[in-house]
Amino acid sequence: MKLQKYISKVLDILITLILLLFFASFGFKDSRSSGWYQQWFPNLNGSTITSMTFLDSLTGFAATNSNSNNQSYILLTTNGGDNWNIQITTYPNFNKIIFVDKNIGFASAYTNALFKTTNGGINWFTQSNSGIFHKIWRY
């Protein structure tokens, strides 16, 4: 009989604490804004994104096609896409960008050029000019 009273009191206290916690949680609010919100993107003069890749939840790269000025861009974000900055402006019409790891990345172009970075997208250089890259990375 004493054991049942003890179990009953423990259950009463446990239920009371759960209800108290449940009602107290109504006062908390998530500080993030809900839904979609505007992000900053540089003027690309008519170029559109053709490929995008993220290295982690914050760092990402995007490549564009050529605009009327025959310029293409590689863009970088370091805050999950809230802001984008132009890393390079060049002549090829980019169609794909990928990264092997946080330092080594490749961007292929319809002009059959392959651009490479070995320092996380800070500097890019032409790796090759053979026509196979356009055909392999087209999709």
Residue pairs with C-beta under 8 A, 6 or more apart in sequence:
39 81
39 82
39 83
39 84
40 82
40 83
40 84
41 84
42 75
42 84
42 85
42 86
44 64
44 67
44 73
45 67
45 68
45 69
45 71
46 67
46 68
47 64
47 65
47 66
47 67
47 71
47 72
47 73
48 64
48 65
49 62
49 63
49 64
50 63
50 64
50 65
50 94
50 95
50 96
51 62
51 63
51 94
51 95
51 96
51 97
51 98
51 107
52 60
52 61
52 62
52 63
52 97
53 60
53 61
53 62
53 97
53 98
53 99
53 105
54 60
54 61
55 61
55 99
55 102
56 102
57 80
58 77
58 78
58 79
58 80
59 76
59 77
59 78
59 102
60 76
60 77
60 80
60 81
61 74
61 75
61 76
61 77
61 87
61 97
61 99
61 105
61 121
62 74
62 75
62 77
62 84
62 97
63 72
63 73
63 74
63 75
63 94
63 95
63 96
63 97
63 107
64 72
64 73
64 74
64 75
64 94
65 72
65 93
65 94
65 95
65 110
66 72
66 91
66 92
66 93
70 91
71 89
71 90
71 91
72 89
72 90
72 91
72 92
72 93
72 94
72 109
73 86
73 87
73 88
73 89
73 90
73 94
74 86
74 87
74 88
74 90
74 94
74 97
74 107
74 115
74 121
74 124
75 84
75 85
75 86
75 87
76 84
76 85
76 87
76 121
77 83
77 84
77 85
87 121
87 122
87 124
88 115
88 124
90 115
90 124
91 111
92 109
92 110
92 111
92 113
92 115
93 109
93 110
93 111
94 107
94 108
94 109
94 110
95 108
95 109
95 110
95 134
95 137
95 138
96 107
96 108
96 137
96 138
97 105
97 106
97 107
97 108
98 105
98 106
98 137
99 105
99 106
100 106
102 120
103 117
103 118
103 119
103 120
104 116
104 117
104 118
105 116
105 117
105 120
105 121
106 114
106 115
106 116
106 117
106 127
107 114
107 115
107 116
107 124
108 114
108 115
108 133
108 134
108 136
108 137
109 115
109 133
109 134
110 134
111 134
112 129
112 130
112 131
112 132
112 133
112 134
113 126
113 127
113 128
113 129
113 133
114 126
114 127
114 128
114 129
114 133
115 124
115 125
115 126
115 127
116 124
116 125
116 126
116 127
117 123
117 124
117 125
